[in-house]
């Protein structure tokens, strides 16, 4: 795996994690429920994202990266 591919993969993962955490906190705030509910909400969002990405994104992975940048799609010898 080259440095560019690793950087894209790490950035994608960090970006989705941040978005899911933020949505979890926002959801609990808007619903006026205890903040600890943000964790299960973020987990549900993560699972949903992985399911959708596995069907609409790169087949066989939960990645939303294009095939050329997805480490799961590149062949190693």
C-alpha positions in Angstrom: 0.0 0.0 0.0 1.5 3.3 -0.9 1.4 6.5 1.2 -1.3 8.2 -0.9 -3.7 5.3 -0.6 -3.1 5.0 3.1 -3.7 8.7 3.6 -6.9 8.6 1.6 -8.1 5.5 3.5 -7.3 7.1 6.9 -8.9 10.4 5.9 -12.1 8.6 4.8 -12.3 6.7 8.0 -11.7 9.8 10.2 -14.2 11.9 8.2 -17.0 9.3 8.5 -16.2 8.8 12.2 -16.4 12.5 12.9 -19.6 12.9 10.9 -21.3 10.0 12.7 -20.2 11.3 16.1 -21.4 14.8 15.3 -24.8 13.4 14.1 -25.1 11.3 17.2 -24.5 14.3 19.5 -26.8 16.5 17.4 -29.6 13.9 17.4 -29.4 13.6 21.2 -29.4 17.3 21.6 -32.4 17.8 19.3 -34.3 14.9 20.9 -33.5 16.3 24.4 -32.3 12.9 25.6 -29.2 12.0 27.6 -25.8 12.5 25.8 -24.8 8.9 26.4 -27.4 8.0 23.7 -25.0 9.6 21.1 -22.9 6.4 21.2 -25.6 4.0 20.1 -26.9 6.5 17.6 -23.4 6.9 16.1 -23.0 3.1 16.0 -26.3 2.7 14.2 -25.2 5.4 11.7 -21.9 3.6 11.2 -23.6 0.3 10.5 -26.1 1.9 8.1 -23.2 3.7 6.2 -21.3 0.4 5.9 -24.4 -1.4 4.6 -25.2 1.3 2.1 -21.6 1.7 0.9 -21.3 -2.1 0.5 -24.2 -2.0 -2.0 -23.7 1.4 -3.7 -20.0 2.0 -3.3 -17.1 -0.4 -4.0 -18.6 -3.9 -4.0 -17.4 -6.2 -1.2 -16.2 -3.3 1.0 -17.7 -0.7 3.2 -15.5 1.9 1.6 -16.8 5.0 -0.2 -13.5 5.6 -1.9 -13.1 5.1 -5.6 -11.6 1.7 -6.7 -8.2 3.2 -7.5 -7.9 4.7 -4.0 -9.5 1.9 -2.0 -6.9 -0.3 -0.3 -9.3 -3.3 -0.3 -9.5 -3.0 -4.1 -5.8 -2.8 -4.9 -3.9 -6.0 -5.5 -0.8 -6.7 -3.6 1.7 -9.3 -4.7 
